[in-house]
């Protein structure tokens, strides 16, 4: 199945007004705002769709409370659409497929200067005051049955393994060429759920500036900023009214057919080469001390 990426994510939430406040602050653009439906878009047109928790037309939830209810995957054209336009994965998460409504967006990351190799000449690096997510890069799921989830996405949907914690976690991309992963599955026997949804930004400067802007608006950091050594990406995770944390990230590895998957033993230092547990205070712009007690696999 030739998928091109995540076209939309659909959430069911208790508080639509609070979800709207978060998405306005997050930097996504409002497309359709109603009492019972929010649609926001990233710069490439990927959509965040929010419905009331009890909306009768929402797909069933894989876990209680506010959470992800559906992932819409894009394909290049009608000929690539699968025979089943909607299916349910072994976790109970609904997947659907459509001809992609995203558009190509070229975003220039700020060049970095190295000794003897200047790439940013006669200009300063930016200080961002708001993030503007480029796209929805990946979804991370807790798998109630890890082996069944891995087999479903690899064998049935054709996802490609980028890297793996054997028996514990697998990083998957939906196409031979692209970002390091569009889906990461984590083993949590008997307890399916959403771990997080991640939004791509231009570069580390936007991760830092966007994260500080969120802190200034009162949104609480789960963990970040920091850097993932396996995918190389810089990250910052925020608590939010949509469910599990949402992530800003930038500068992940780009994989082709030549990428060689590796197997790792799961350890905290492989989640984060470095990280600030409490985030950065929006007023002082200094570290906000905290200990990561999330229990979501970060430590």
C-alpha positions in Angstrom: 0.0 0.0 0.0 1.6 3.3 -1.2 1.0 5.8 1.6 2.3 9.3 1.5 2.0 10.3 5.2 -0.5 11.5 7.8 -3.3 13.5 6.3 -5.4 14.1 9.4 -5.8 13.1 13.0 -9.2 13.0 14.7 -9.7 13.5 18.5 -12.6 13.1 20.8 -12.5 15.6 23.7 -14.5 16.6 26.7 -13.9 20.4 26.4 -14.1 21.8 22.9 -13.4 25.4 24.0 -10.2 24.4 25.8 -9.1 22.4 22.7 -9.7 25.5 20.6 -7.6 27.6 22.9 -4.7 25.1 22.7 -4.8 24.7 18.9 -4.8 28.5 18.5 -1.7 28.7 20.7 -0.1 25.7 19.1 0.2 27.6 15.8 -2.1 25.6 13.6 -4.5 27.6 11.4 -8.3 27.5 11.9 -10.2 26.1 8.9 -13.7 25.4 10.3 -14.8 26.3 13.8 -18.2 25.1 15.2 -19.6 24.2 18.6 -19.3 20.5 17.8 -16.4 20.4 15.4 -13.0 22.0 15.1 -10.7 21.7 12.0 -7.2 23.2 12.1 -4.5 22.8 9.5 -0.7 22.7 9.4 1.2 24.7 6.8 1.1 21.7 4.4 -2.6 21.2 4.9 -2.6 18.2 7.3 -5.7 18.5 9.5 -6.4 18.3 13.2 -10.1 17.5 13.7 -11.7 17.7 17.1 -15.1 16.4 18.1 -17.0 16.2 21.3 -16.2 13.0 23.3 -19.7 11.6 22.8 -20.2 12.5 19.2 -22.2 9.6 17.7 -20.3 9.5 14.5 -16.9 9.3 16.1 -15.1 5.9 15.8 -14.9 3.9 19.0 -12.1 4.9 21.4 -9.2 2.6 22.2 -8.9 4.0 25.7 -11.1 6.1 28.1 -11.2 9.9 28.1 -9.8 12.4 25.6 -7.8 10.6 23.0 -7.0 10.0 19.3 -10.0 8.3 17.6 -8.8 8.1 13.9 -5.7 8.5 11.8 -6.3 9.4 8.1 -3.4 8.3 5.8 -2.9 10.0 2.5 -2.2 8.4 -0.9 -0.9 9.9 -4.1 -4.0 9.3 -6.3 -7.2 7.4 -6.5 -5.5 4.4 -8.0 -3.5 4.0 -4.8 -6.6 3.9 -2.6 -7.0 0.5 -0.9 -10.0 -1.6 -1.4 -11.0 -1.0 2.2 -11.3 2.8 2.8 -11.5 2.3 6.5 -10.2 -0.4 8.8 -9.4 -0.9 12.5 -5.9 -1.9 13.8 -5.3 -4.5 16.5 -5.3 -1.7 19.1 -8.9 -0.7 18.2 -7.7 2.5 16.4 -9.6 3.4 13.3 -7.6 4.1 10.1 -8.9 5.6 7.0 -7.4 6.5 3.6 -7.9 9.4 1.1 -6.2 11.0 -1.8 -3.9 13.4 0.1 -5.0 16.9 0.6 -1.6 18.0 1.7 0.5 20.2 -0.5 4.3 20.3 -0.9 5.9 22.9 1.4 9.6 23.7 1.2 10.8 25.2 4.5 14.4 26.3 4.8 16.0 25.5 8.1 18.4 28.1 9.5 21.9 27.2 8.2 24.5 26.3 10.9 28.0 27.6 10.9 30.9 25.2 11.5 34.6 25.9 11.8 35.9 26.5 8.3 32.4 25.9 6.8 30.2 29.0 7.3 26.7 28.5 5.9 25.0 31.4 7.6 26.8 34.6 6.5 26.1 38.1 7.5 22.9 37.2 9.3 21.9 36.1 12.8 20.0 33.0 13.8 16.3 33.8 14.4 14.5 34.2 17.7 11.1 32.7 17.1 8.1 34.0 19.0 5.5 31.4 17.7 5.7 28.0 16.1 3.9 27.3 12.9 3.8 23.5 12.4 4.6 22.4 8.9 2.9 19.0 9.1 1.9 16.0 11.2 5.0 13.9 11.3 4.2 10.9 13.3 1.9 9.1 15.8 3.1 7.1 18.7 0.9 4.3 20.1 1.0 2.0 23.1 0.3 -1.5 21.8 -1.9 -3.9 23.8 -0.5 -6.7 21.6 2.8 -5.6 20.3 3.4 -8.5 17.9 0.0 -8.1 16.4 0.4 -4.4 15.9 3.9 -4.8 14.3 2.6 -7.5 11.9 -0.5 -5.4 11.0 1.5 -2.3 10.0 4.5 -4.1 8.4 2.9 -7.1 6.7 -0.6 -5.8 5.9 0.0 -2.1 5.3 3.6 -2.3 4.1 5.3 0.0 6.6 9.1 -0.2 6.6 11.1 -0.7 9.8 13.6 2.2 10.4 14.9 1.0 13.8 13.7 -1.3 16.6 13.8 -2.2 20.2 13.1 -5.9 19.7 9.9 -6.9 21.4 9.5 -3.5 23.0 9.2 -0.8 20.2 9.4 -0.4 16.5 9.9 2.8 14.4 8.1 2.6 11.1 7.9 4.8 8.1 5.1 4.5 5.5 7.3 5.0 2.4 10.8 4.0 1.4 11.9 7.7 1.4 11.0 10.2 4.1 11.3 11.1 7.8 12.7 8.5 10.2 9.2 7.4 11.3 5.5 8.1 10.7 4.5 5.6 13.4 6.2 4.4 16.6 4.7 1.4 18.4 5.5 0.8 22.1 4.7 -2.4 23.9 2.2 -2.0 26.8 0.5 -5.3 27.2 -3.2 -5.1 27.6 -3.4 -1.3 27.6 -3.8 0.2 24.2 -3.6 4.0 23.9 -2.1 7.1 22.4 1.4 8.0 23.5 1.7 11.3 21.5 1.2 13.0 18.1 4.2 14.9 16.7 4.2 18.1 14.6 7.2 19.0 12.4 8.8 22.4 12.6 11.5 24.1 10.6 14.5 23.8 12.9 15.7 23.8 16.5 15.2 27.6 16.7 11.4 27.1 16.0 11.3 24.2 18.6 12.8 26.5 21.2 10.9 29.6 20.3 7.6 27.8 19.9 8.0 25.9 23.1 8.8 29.1 25.1 5.7 30.7 23.5 3.6 27.8 24.7 5.0 28.1 28.2 4.3 31.9 28.2 0.6 31.0 27.4 0.4 28.7 30.4 0.7 25.3 28.8 2.6 22.8 30.9 5.7 21.0 29.5 5.7 17.2 29.8 9.4 17.0 28.9 11.7 19.1 26.7 13.4 20.6 25.1 15.7 17.7 24.3 17.2 15.6 21.6 16.3 12.0 20.5 19.5 10.2 19.6 17.8 7.4 17.5 16.0 9.8 15.1 18.3 12.8 15.8 15.3 15.1 16.3 15.1 17.9 18.7 11.8 17.8 20.7 9.5 19.5 23.2 6.3 17.8 24.5 3.3 19.6 26.0 0.3 18.5 28.0 -3.0 19.5 26.3 -6.7 19.0 26.3 -6.7 16.6 23.3 -5.4 13.7 25.3 -1.8 12.5 25.6 1.0 15.1 25.0 1.7 16.7 21.6 5.2 17.2 20.4 7.1 19.9 18.5 10.1 18.4 16.7 12.7 19.2 14.0 15.8 17.9 12.2 14.9 14.2 12.2 16.9 11.7 10.1 15.8 11.4 6.4 15.7 7.8 5.3 16.0 6.2 1.8 16.2 2.6 0.6 19.9 2.7 1.7 19.0 3.3 5.4 20.2 0.3 7.5 17.8 -0.4 10.4 19.4 -1.0 13.8 18.3 -2.8 16.9 18.7 -1.2 20.3 18.2 -2.1 23.9 15.6 0.2 25.3 17.2 2.7 27.8 16.4 6.2 29.0 19.5 7.6 27.2 18.1 6.3 23.9 14.9 8.2 24.4 16.8 11.4 25.0 20.5 12.2 24.6 19.6 15.2 26.8 16.4 16.7 28.0 14.9 19.3 30.4 12.1 17.6 32.3 10.3 20.7 33.4 10.8 22.8 30.2 11.8 26.5 30.1 10.0 29.1 32.1 8.2 31.5 29.8 9.1 34.5 31.9 12.7 34.0 33.0 13.6 31.9 29.9 15.6 29.6 32.3 15.2 25.9 33.1 12.2 25.0 35.2 13.4 22.2 37.4 11.4 19.0 37.5 11.6 15.2 37.5 10.0 13.1 34.8 7.5 10.9 36.6 5.3 10.5 33.5 5.6 6.7 33.3 5.3 7.0 29.5 8.6 5.4 28.6 10.8 8.5 28.9 12.9 7.3 31.9 
